[in-house]
């Protein structure tokens, strides 16, 4: 004998004209972001410096391009 399924409650959405929804009562979500880390400080520091070392040369290249562009624009406006 099959059990009779209960009918779901129909959700009614009301548009009050606001562009942002009030989500102050929403709970849950990513609770793992609130706990922090269990890694030792030395591992965090090593990871940070390895990322900085990895991005040092690309940063210098970008700064060089910006400097060259600035000098070219300066020379163009200086000659006018």
Residue, then its C-alpha position, 0 to 999 in steps of 0.5 A: x500500500x502506497x503512502x499518500x504524499x503530503x502536499x507542499x506549501x506553496x511559497x508566495x513571493x512578494x515584490x516590495x520594489x527594493x533592489x536589494x533583498x534583506x538577508x539579515x535573517x539568513x543563517x548557515x553558509x560557509x561556517x568553515x570560513x569563521x573557524x580560522x586556520x590550524x596551520x602554523x605561522x611558519x607555513x603561512x609565512x613561507x607560503x606568503x613569501x613564495x607567492x611574493x617571490x613568484x610575482x616579483x618579476x611580472x610586477x617589474x615588467x608591468x611597472x616597466x610598461x607603465x613607465x615606458x607608456x608614461x614617458x612616451x605620453x610625456x614626450x608627445x605632450x612636451x613636443x606639442 
